[in-house]
Amino acid sequence: MRATQLARHLYIRLLREHIKDELTRQRVKLLLWDIWGYWPWLTAKLPLRGRALLLGRFLRIDWNILHGHKPVEISYVLRELTQRSSQDEVVIEAGCWKGGSTTKLSLVCEQMNYRLIVCDSFEGVATHAPAEGEFNFSGLYAATEDEVRTNLARYGANNFEIRKGWFAETLQPGSIANPARLVFIDCDLAPATADVLRGVLPALSVDGIIFTQDFHIPSVRQVLSTHKLETKHLVRNLAACRQEATSSYVPASLFDSN
């Protein structure tokens, strides 16, 4: 823990201002401390060799695709998928940017027989007026569908479906034909989160789980706490992934105000 904190301190003090390229920054952070964030993956329910091979591919993705998640965050999502094989179910990613998390999800989905549904506008975060004290994400995280497909072809698996458009269109209630085993939301907006929930809740498996990358945003937490849920198990299982790499993982209920 102290070594990680020291590495972060030295990076901020000595290196960050001299590294302008974001992918290079991501690589340096990976080498200095983020690589240790994959420790939850070590307990994934796969043979040791399979875990090791996939970890190598995850690291290759981290080295080559700029993304917005921490290894410790995505590790819990990926590990959850290994708990059991698909029963003709799907995994849904709502917001993919350049495909960093997408490629990782596709690899584990291939191992466990899930089909991955990737939803993104490919126009960046929708223009919005942020709530007081919140960051304005308008237009950020835009990438082309071709870029995501190229990254999937190079680093991922061919078991996916891409739905281009806003979530209100691509995740309408009834638009998911198969049960959803896992949903990964990374959209930075409360209204978009609400659109995702409206679409996926009716399709969620009995043991389905939703992870959000945006639990640190107050307006998103408000949507999660006030949304009329139809399945009580979701309240217990919705997890906040936005944790620092040095922190412990704390599952958060929809009504957790922390």
N, C-alpha and C positions, 0 to 999 in steps of 0.2 A: 504494500500500500504506500509506504513512505517513498520507495523507489519510484513508483508511478507518479506520485505527487511531485517529486523532485524533477523527474523528466519533463513533466508538464510545465513546471516553473521555469526550467532552463530553456525550454522551447519558446515560451512566451517572451522571456527576457532577451534571449540571444538570437533566436532564429526567425521567428514569425515575420518580423518586419522586412526581412531580407528575402523571403520566399513569396513571390507574387502569384505564381501559378497555383490554383486551388488543388489540382490533382497532385502536384508535387507536395503540397502541404499535407494532403491526405496520406501520401506515402510515408512521409516523415513521421507523422503521428502513429501510423500503423507500426513502424519499426520501433518507435520509442515506447509506446504504451498500449495502443489500441489492439495489438495482436493478442494481448492477454484477455481481452474481452470475449474471446471464443471459448473460455473455460466451460460455460454451460453446455456447449456442443459435445463435450467429452462424455457426457452422460446420455447422449441420444441413443435410442433403441435400435441401433444398427451394429453389425459386427465391427470389431475394432478396425479392420482393414478398410471397411466402407466409410467409417467415420473419418479416418485419416485421409483417404483419397478425396473425399468431399471437402474436408478442411483445406487441403491444398488448392482445390478449385475455388473455394471462397476467397482465399488469399490472393489468388490470381485476379479475381474480379475486383477486389479492393485495390489492387495495384494498377488496374487498367481502366476502371469506370468510376468517374466521380459520382458520389452518391450522398444522401443526406442522413444515413443511419449510422449508429455505432455498432461494431461487432457484438458487443454485449447485448444490445437490443434485439438484433435480428437473430442471435443465437437462440433465444427463448422461443421465438416464432418457429424457427426451423426445427428445433427440438420437439416442439409440440406436434408437428406433423409426423414425427417418427413414432408416436405413441401407438398408432395402429394403421393398418393399410386401408386404402379407400374401399368403401362399399358403394361404388358407382357415384362418388361424390366429387365436388369441385372445391378449389381454393380460389378466393377472389382477392385480387390486389386492387385497391382503389387509390390511384395515384402512383405513377411509376418513374417519373422524371426520365433519366437516361437508361434505366433498366438495371441498376445495380442490385437492388433487392429482388427484382424480377428474375434475374438470371439465377440467383441463389435459390429462390423459391422453386423455380422450374427444375433444378437439379434434384431437390428433395422430393418434389411431387413425382418426378419420374421414378425414383426409388420406391415410393409408397403407392404408386398407381393412381395418383390424383391428376385431374386436368386443371390447369391454371387459366383463370379468366382475368385478363389484365384490362383495367379501365382507366382511361386518361383522355383529357381533352387535347393534349399535345399543343396547347396554347398557353401553358403556364397557369398560375393561380388566377382565378377570375378577378376582375377589377372589383374592388370593394372598399367601403369606408370602415376601417378597423375600429373596434371598440376602444374606448379610452384606455391608454396604457398598453395596447397591443400593437404589434408590428404590422406594417402594411406589406403584405406579401404579393400584391397585385403584379401580375406579369412574370413573377419569378418561377423558376423550375420548369421552363419551357424546353422541350426537346422534340425532335421529329419522330414520327412513327418508324421511319426508316432506320434512324439511329438505334432505337430500341430493338428492332428486328435484327439489325446487324450484330448488336451485342449479344442477343439471345443465340444467334447462329454461331457466334464465335466462342462464347463462354457458357452458354446454358444448354437447355434440352428442348426438343421440338414437341412439346406437349401442351401448347398454350393456344389461347384464343384472345385476340386483341379487339376490344370494343372502343372505338374512337368517338369521343363526344363528352358532353357534361354528364355527370352522374344521374341527374334527373331524367336523362334520356336513355342512358345505357344500362341503368340499374333500376328500371321501373319495376314495381311489384308485379310478379308473374313472369319476369324476363329471365329468371334463373330456373332452368328445367330440372337440374339435379340438386340434391341437398348440398348445402355449403358446409364443409367441415371446418374451415377457417377463413376468416376475413382479416386482411391487413389494410388498415386505413392510414394514408399519409397524404392529406390534402390541405392542411393548414387553415381550414375555414370551417366555421360552425354550420352555415347553411349547407355546404357540401357534405359535411358529416351527417347531417340530418337526411339528406338525399340518399346517402349510402345505407343508412339504417332502415329507411322505409323500404328499400329494395331487398336487402339481405335478410331482414328478420323473418319474413314469411318462409324463407328457404333454408333457414339454419338447421343443421342436424341436431339431434337430441343432445349430443355432447359437443356441439359446435362452439367455437370460441372466436371472439373478436378482439384483435389487438389494434390499438391506436397509437400512432407516432406523435399525436398532437395533444396528449393529455395535459401538457404544460400550458396550453392556451386556455385562459379562463372561459371565454365564450364557448369553446368546444366542450369543456367540462359541463357548462350549463346545459348545452344541448343533450349531452349524455345523461344528465341527471333528471331532465324534465321530459325526455322522450317517452312516450307511452309504449312500454315494452310488453310483448305478448308472452314472453318466456322468462320466468323468474331465474332460471339457471344462468341466463346471460348476465344478470346483475352480479352474480358471484364470479363469473368467468372473464368479464371484460377486463383487460389488463392494460395498464399504462406502461408503455415501453420506453418513454423518454426518461432514461436514467443515465447518469454519468458512468463512464466505464469503471470507475473506482467504487461505485456504490453497489449495494445489494439489490436484488430484484424484489420489488414489492408489488404483488398483484393488487390492483385497485378496483373496488366495486364502483358501479356507476354513481353511487351516492357518497363516495369518499371525497371529502372536501380538501384533503391535503394535497 
